[in-house]
Amino acid sequence: MDEDRTKGWLREHGELDMMVCGWTCVDMSSANKKGKGLRRQKSNVFFAAREILRIARSLYREMEFVFECTWFREKHWQDWEFVSDTLGVDPVKLDAGTVAAAWRKRAFWASFPMLELLRREVQPEGVLEEGRRAARRWRDKLPTIMASGPQSWNHKACVETWSGSRWVQGSLRIGEVEDIMGFGRDSTQGI
């Protein structure tokens, strides 16, 4: 990375207050049995972002940052230590299951204190449309909501719909995802 060019690019945007980075969890996640952690090409965003952070903080000493990824401490503990040492902070674990009907343990490395999530009791049946239920594996919490949606391994059969004669497995519907994330009809319930 050309440091002078990067400094010029950063200065074009004016003073920065915060840098936010999230990198793909494909090779970090415990769900990917073949994941190689930071050694894989898909994880290279971390290294580029880390370098941009270093350069930006040399220009804007008061700039805050937050980096986010899946909770990979157990699977890739050496990468975990590397990220924490490189950023100079220990991560905070936040789980969307605290406030939503879906599992999503995430690590946040931040230059500022992170607040705990206030518990909100939400069960899958509270967000699914009438005539639908969570598949057996997902009775307690639904799978992680991801941009890939129904193509993801854990979204293909997480909900069952009553067809009039039997339960048919399928994925979440858009309105249900909105409710899970707190944007839908029950977004203020339990707060």
Order of alpha helices (4+ residues) and beta strands (2+ residues): alpha-beta-alpha-beta-alpha-beta-beta-beta-beta-beta-alpha
